[in-house]
Amino acid sequence: MSDPVSTPAPAAWLVRIPEIFEGIAKEVLARFGATSHTRLGLDFYSIKTTTPKLIQQSEAAKFARWNLPLDHSWPCNPQKMDGFIEKAAQTLLKKFGDRSPQGIFVGLLNPTSPDPYYRGLASNLRGRLLTLFPKLTAGTVEAQNPGSETLFCVVGKEGLFCGMQSPRASNGFYPGGSKYIDQDSPDTISRAGAKIAEALHYLLMYRPAMPERSHWLELGACPGGMTSELLSRGQFVTAIDKAPLDKRLNNRPGLKFAHVDVAEYEPAPKAYYDAMLSDLNGPPEESIDHIIRLSGPLKPGGLVVFTLKVPRIETVDEPCALFRRIVQTATEAGLRLFAQTHLTYNRHEFTLFLEKRR
């Protein structure tokens, strides 16, 4: 007699599906093989699945901003519990002390909540954990090695949920995957500046930061939110748009502005670019064609940051099919996709990271 085939035990996992995808969240979880799920906070889900690799490897993975194996769950209301921080810290030390995490970071199940209690709780819990785990090598978020394991925790009125995984596998350096950018400055031109700032932070999981004085070609730059952010980082920008840029960008060092439709723009002779950026509106097929047409002066290994605008997201399959078409078009033109995500400041869109083949 042959041995019976054993069924893998369900694994507990935490996934974050942005609220904008709430209408398809159940379908996404089904694609992950979730046999059960519990909603936590605004857009986190605790699930059980016998196929956890689908969370990171299936087409539906693009709808999950962040994921984490749930090595420890403590459903409780911390605000009503005496000594929560010390009890939690000692439990985590016993559970993870011998696993040598590179760093410990604590986030919120409701990261945009105005209630300061849980923000303070997360900070105080991390502070206590740092005294118990004295040999951490990553003291700040961006000091993490993208491929080494970090102890990530998220806390809220639903309890404490923790696990260890590398930032790259989790799809983000922060617990929950979001880097929130202050947009209250009077110098803020548009939310697009926060979008490229977060994109460049995310990019650190895959390649070094762009050196200062790198030359960017930006398609569809108006009103200039992304342009302003790049210039503030010491980058050079050739910005293209048929609409004018915000007047606050007048005479900014490092900026060249071509006041012309992208379809009519022609690079100068002997031009070269270290990177290209497209946040163009309109059909994504046209946007990627513009990138391809203008990618000749892009240096080998050069970066392309491309916002894939999805007309509507009502099912999992339609945006996935569009994604495949765009990536295939780019690949055939010599642009290799190496990462993609849904940023905090994306709406019905995804940010794709490509590089020109060497």
C-alpha positions as CSV (number, residue, x, y, z in Angstrom):
1,M,0.0,0.0,0.0
2,S,1.2,3.5,-0.8
3,D,1.4,6.0,2.0
4,P,-1.4,8.5,2.1
5,V,-0.7,12.0,0.8
6,S,-0.4,14.3,3.8
7,T,-2.1,17.7,3.6
8,P,0.1,20.6,4.7
9,A,-1.0,22.2,7.9
10,P,-2.6,25.7,7.3
11,A,-0.1,28.5,7.9
12,A,-1.1,31.8,9.6
13,W,-0.3,34.8,7.6
14,L,-0.8,38.6,7.8
15,V,-1.5,40.4,4.5
16,R,-2.3,44.0,3.8
17,I,-4.7,44.7,1.0
18,P,-5.1,48.5,0.4
19,E,-8.6,49.8,1.1
20,I,-8.9,50.9,-2.5
21,F,-9.0,47.2,-3.4
22,E,-11.6,46.3,-0.8
23,G,-14.1,45.4,-3.5
24,I,-11.9,42.5,-4.7
25,A,-10.2,41.6,-1.3
26,K,-12.1,38.3,-0.9
27,E,-11.2,37.3,-4.5
28,V,-7.5,38.2,-3.8
29,L,-7.5,36.1,-0.5
30,A,-9.1,33.2,-2.4
31,R,-6.2,33.4,-4.9
32,F,-3.9,33.1,-1.9
33,G,-5.6,29.9,-0.9
34,A,-7.1,31.4,2.2
35,T,-9.3,28.9,4.0
36,S,-10.4,31.5,6.5
37,H,-9.7,35.2,7.2
38,T,-10.2,37.8,9.8
39,R,-10.1,41.5,9.1
40,L,-7.8,43.5,11.3
41,G,-7.8,47.3,11.3
42,L,-8.5,49.2,8.1
43,D,-6.9,46.9,5.5
44,F,-5.0,44.0,7.2
45,Y,-6.2,40.4,7.1
46,S,-5.2,37.5,9.2
47,I,-5.5,34.4,7.1
48,K,-4.9,30.6,7.2
49,T,-3.6,29.1,4.0
50,T,-1.9,25.8,3.0
51,T,-0.3,27.6,0.0
52,P,1.5,30.7,1.5
53,K,3.9,30.9,-1.5
54,L,0.9,32.2,-3.5
55,I,0.9,35.4,-1.3
56,Q,4.2,36.4,-2.8
57,Q,4.3,34.5,-6.2
58,S,0.8,34.6,-7.6
59,E,-0.5,37.3,-10.0
60,A,-2.8,38.4,-7.2
61,A,0.3,39.3,-5.1
62,K,0.3,42.7,-6.7
63,F,-2.8,43.6,-4.7
64,A,-1.1,42.9,-1.4
65,R,1.0,45.8,-0.3
66,W,2.7,43.8,2.5
67,N,2.8,40.3,4.0
68,L,4.2,38.6,7.0
69,P,4.1,35.0,8.5
70,L,2.2,35.2,11.7
71,D,4.7,33.6,14.1
72,H,3.0,35.2,17.1
73,S,-0.5,36.5,17.5
74,W,-2.0,37.9,20.7
75,P,-5.6,39.0,20.2
76,C,-6.3,41.4,23.0
77,N,-7.2,45.0,23.7
78,P,-3.8,46.5,24.9
79,Q,-5.5,49.7,26.1
80,K,-7.4,47.7,28.7
81,M,-4.5,45.5,29.8
82,D,-2.2,46.3,32.7
83,G,1.5,45.8,31.9
84,F,0.9,45.1,28.2
85,I,4.3,46.4,27.0
86,E,6.3,44.3,29.5
87,K,4.3,41.2,29.0
88,A,4.5,41.5,25.2
89,A,8.3,42.3,25.3
90,Q,9.1,39.3,27.4
91,T,7.0,37.0,25.3
92,L,8.7,38.2,22.1
93,L,12.2,37.8,23.7
94,K,11.4,34.1,24.5
95,K,9.9,33.5,21.1
96,F,12.4,35.3,18.9
97,G,15.5,35.9,21.0
98,D,17.4,32.9,19.5
99,R,16.5,33.8,15.9
100,S,18.8,36.9,15.8
101,P,16.7,39.4,13.9
102,Q,18.6,42.2,12.2
103,G,16.2,44.8,13.6
104,I,12.9,45.2,15.3
105,F,10.2,47.6,14.0
106,V,6.7,48.1,15.3
107,G,3.8,49.6,13.3
108,L,0.1,50.2,13.5
109,L,-2.9,48.2,12.3
110,N,-4.5,51.6,11.6
111,P,-1.5,53.7,10.6
112,T,-3.5,56.8,9.6
113,S,-5.6,57.0,12.7
114,P,-5.5,60.4,14.5
115,D,-5.6,58.6,17.9
116,P,-2.1,59.0,19.4
117,Y,-2.5,56.1,21.9
118,Y,-1.4,53.3,19.7
119,R,1.3,55.4,18.0
120,G,2.8,55.9,21.5
121,L,2.3,52.3,22.4
122,A,4.2,51.1,19.3
123,S,7.1,53.4,20.0
124,N,7.3,52.4,23.7
125,L,7.1,48.7,22.9
126,R,9.9,49.0,20.4
127,G,11.9,51.0,22.9
128,R,11.5,48.2,25.5
129,L,12.4,45.5,22.9
130,L,15.6,47.3,22.0
131,T,16.8,46.9,25.6
132,L,16.1,43.2,25.4
133,F,17.6,42.6,22.0
134,P,21.0,44.5,22.4
135,K,22.8,43.1,19.4
136,L,20.6,44.3,16.5
137,T,22.5,45.4,13.4
138,A,19.8,47.6,11.8
139,G,18.9,50.5,14.1
140,T,16.9,52.3,11.5
141,V,14.5,51.2,8.8
142,E,16.7,52.0,5.8
143,A,19.7,50.3,7.5
144,Q,18.1,46.9,7.1
145,N,19.6,44.4,4.7
146,P,16.7,43.7,2.3
147,G,17.5,40.0,2.3
148,S,17.9,39.4,6.0
149,E,15.2,38.7,8.5
150,T,13.6,41.4,10.6
151,L,11.2,41.1,13.5
152,F,8.1,43.0,12.4
153,C,5.2,43.7,14.7
154,V,1.9,45.5,14.2
155,V,-0.4,46.6,17.1
156,G,-3.9,47.9,17.4
157,K,-7.1,47.5,19.4
158,E,-7.3,44.0,17.9
159,G,-4.0,43.0,19.5
160,L,-0.4,42.3,18.7
161,F,0.7,40.4,15.6
162,C,4.3,39.6,14.9
163,G,6.6,37.6,12.6
164,M,10.1,37.4,11.1
165,Q,10.8,37.8,7.4
166,S,13.1,39.8,5.2
167,P,11.9,43.2,4.0
168,R,12.1,42.1,0.4
169,A,9.9,39.0,1.0
170,S,7.5,41.2,3.0
171,N,7.5,43.9,0.2
172,G,8.5,46.8,2.4
173,F,11.0,48.1,5.0
174,Y,8.2,49.3,7.3
175,P,5.7,47.2,9.2
176,G,2.7,47.3,6.9
177,G,4.8,48.4,4.0
178,S,4.0,52.1,4.0
179,K,6.4,55.1,4.2
180,Y,4.3,58.1,5.0
181,I,5.5,61.4,3.5
182,D,4.7,64.7,5.1
183,Q,2.6,66.7,2.5
184,D,1.7,69.7,4.8
185,S,4.7,71.8,3.8
186,P,3.8,75.0,1.9
187,D,6.4,74.0,-0.7
188,T,4.4,70.8,-1.6
189,I,3.3,71.1,-5.2
190,S,1.3,67.9,-5.5
191,R,0.9,64.4,-3.9
192,A,2.9,63.1,-6.8
193,G,6.0,64.2,-4.9
194,A,5.2,61.8,-2.1
195,K,4.7,59.1,-4.7
196,I,8.2,59.3,-6.1
197,A,9.7,59.8,-2.6
198,E,8.1,56.5,-1.5
199,A,9.1,54.8,-4.8
200,L,12.7,55.7,-4.3
201,H,12.6,54.4,-0.7
202,Y,11.0,51.1,-1.9
203,L,13.7,50.9,-4.6
204,L,16.4,50.5,-2.0
205,M,15.3,46.9,-1.5
206,Y,16.6,46.2,-5.0
207,R,19.4,48.6,-5.9
208,P,21.4,51.4,-4.4
209,A,20.1,55.0,-4.3
210,M,20.5,57.1,-7.4
211,P,23.7,59.1,-7.1
212,E,23.4,62.9,-6.9
213,R,23.4,64.6,-10.3
214,S,21.8,61.7,-12.0
215,H,19.9,62.8,-15.1
216,W,16.1,62.0,-15.2
217,L,13.8,62.3,-18.2
218,E,10.3,62.9,-16.8
219,L,7.2,62.4,-19.0
220,G,4.1,64.2,-18.1
221,A,5.7,66.3,-15.4
222,C,2.9,68.9,-14.7
223,P,2.4,70.4,-12.2
224,G,5.8,69.3,-11.0
225,G,5.4,67.4,-7.7
226,M,7.8,64.6,-8.8
227,T,10.1,67.1,-10.5
228,S,10.4,69.1,-7.2
229,E,11.1,66.0,-5.2
230,L,13.9,64.8,-7.6
231,L,15.5,68.3,-7.7
232,S,15.5,68.4,-3.8
233,R,17.6,65.2,-3.9
234,G,20.2,66.8,-6.1
235,Q,19.0,65.1,-9.3
236,F,19.0,66.7,-12.8
237,V,15.6,66.6,-14.5
238,T,14.5,67.1,-18.1
239,A,10.7,67.5,-17.6
240,I,8.3,67.3,-20.5
241,D,4.6,68.4,-20.5
242,K,2.3,70.3,-22.8
243,A,1.0,72.1,-19.6
244,P,3.2,74.5,-17.7
245,L,5.0,73.6,-14.5
246,D,4.2,75.3,-11.2
247,K,5.8,78.7,-11.0
248,R,7.7,77.7,-7.9
249,L,9.9,75.6,-10.1
250,N,11.0,78.6,-12.2
251,N,14.8,78.9,-12.4
252,R,15.4,75.9,-10.2
253,P,19.0,74.6,-10.7
254,G,19.2,71.3,-12.5
255,L,15.9,71.6,-14.3
256,K,15.3,71.8,-18.1
257,F,11.6,72.1,-19.1
258,A,10.3,71.1,-22.6
259,H,6.9,72.8,-22.9
260,V,5.6,70.3,-25.5
261,D,3.4,67.3,-25.9
262,V,5.4,64.1,-25.0
263,A,4.4,62.6,-28.4
264,E,6.2,65.5,-30.1
265,Y,9.3,65.5,-28.0
266,E,12.7,64.5,-29.5
267,P,15.8,64.1,-27.4
268,A,18.7,66.4,-28.2
269,P,21.6,64.9,-30.1
270,K,24.0,63.0,-27.8
271,A,21.5,63.2,-24.9
272,Y,21.7,60.5,-22.2
273,Y,19.6,59.7,-19.2
274,D,20.3,57.7,-16.1
275,A,16.6,57.2,-15.4
276,M,13.2,57.8,-16.8
277,L,9.9,58.5,-15.0
278,S,6.4,58.3,-16.3
279,D,3.2,59.2,-14.4
280,L,1.3,60.0,-17.6
281,N,-2.5,59.9,-17.7
282,G,-4.2,58.2,-20.6
283,P,-4.1,54.7,-22.0
284,P,-1.2,52.8,-20.4
285,E,-0.4,51.3,-23.8
286,E,0.4,54.8,-25.1
287,S,2.4,55.6,-22.0
288,I,4.7,52.6,-22.3
289,D,5.1,53.3,-26.0
290,H,6.3,56.8,-25.2
291,I,8.8,55.3,-22.7
292,I,10.1,52.9,-25.3
293,R,10.4,55.5,-28.1
294,L,12.4,57.8,-25.8
295,S,14.5,55.1,-24.1
296,G,17.3,55.2,-26.7
297,P,19.4,57.7,-24.7
298,L,18.8,55.7,-21.5
299,K,22.1,54.2,-20.4
300,P,22.4,50.4,-20.1
301,G,21.2,49.4,-16.7
302,G,19.3,52.7,-16.5
303,L,16.1,52.8,-14.4
304,V,12.5,53.3,-15.5
305,V,9.9,54.2,-12.9
306,F,6.5,53.7,-14.6
307,T,3.1,54.3,-13.2
308,L,0.6,51.7,-14.6
309,K,-2.8,53.4,-14.6
310,V,-5.6,50.9,-14.5
311,P,-8.9,52.2,-15.9
312,R,-10.9,50.3,-13.3
313,I,-10.3,47.5,-10.8
314,E,-13.5,45.4,-10.4
315,T,-11.9,42.0,-10.7
316,V,-8.5,40.4,-10.2
317,D,-8.1,39.2,-13.8
318,E,-8.6,42.4,-15.8
319,P,-5.8,44.4,-14.3
320,C,-3.5,41.4,-14.3
321,A,-4.1,40.9,-18.0
322,L,-3.3,44.6,-18.6
323,F,-0.2,44.2,-16.5
324,R,1.0,41.3,-18.5
325,R,0.5,43.1,-21.8
326,I,2.4,46.2,-20.6
327,V,5.3,44.1,-19.2
328,Q,5.5,42.0,-22.4
329,T,5.7,45.2,-24.5
330,A,8.4,46.6,-22.3
331,T,10.4,43.3,-22.3
332,E,10.3,43.0,-26.1
333,A,11.8,46.5,-26.2
334,G,14.7,45.6,-23.9
335,L,13.2,46.9,-20.6
336,R,13.3,44.3,-17.8
337,L,10.8,44.4,-15.0
338,F,12.5,43.7,-11.6
339,A,10.0,45.0,-9.1
340,Q,6.5,46.3,-8.8
341,T,4.2,47.5,-5.9
342,H,1.2,49.5,-4.9
343,L,2.4,52.5,-3.1
344,T,0.7,54.4,-0.3
345,Y,0.0,57.3,-2.7
346,N,-1.1,55.1,-5.6
347,R,-4.8,54.9,-6.4
348,H,-6.0,52.6,-9.2
349,E,-2.5,52.2,-10.3
350,F,0.7,50.3,-9.7
351,T,4.3,51.4,-9.8
352,L,6.6,49.3,-12.0
353,F,10.4,49.4,-11.8
354,L,12.3,48.4,-15.0
355,E,15.8,48.6,-16.2
356,K,17.4,48.8,-19.6
357,R,19.2,45.6,-20.5
358,R,22.9,45.9,-20.5
